[in-house]
Amino acid sequence: MKPIVILLGCVTLAACTTEEGKPSPSLNMANPAAVYCLHVSGKLSTSESDAGKKGYCTLADGEHIDEWDLYRREHKQN
């Protein structure tokens, strides 16, 4: 009887453990808004605040714009 109790205890404990999964592989994908800024000969810059980092693009004509605002402006969806 004792071996069965010990076996059931081991099975129960084994069922309660979790397996550490491998971390998800990174996609190594560039930020599309930053890539577009460089594509139109802009210069990238970032600013940091309490809210986090924000990327900006300075265009050849001197316009300083959030990189995602530029991307959305030039890639409007219907």
Secondary structure, 3 states (H helix, E strand, C coil): CHHHHHHHHHHHHHHHCCCCCCCCCCCCCCCHHHHHHHHCCCEEEEEEECCEEEEEEECCCCCEEEHHHHHHHHCCCC
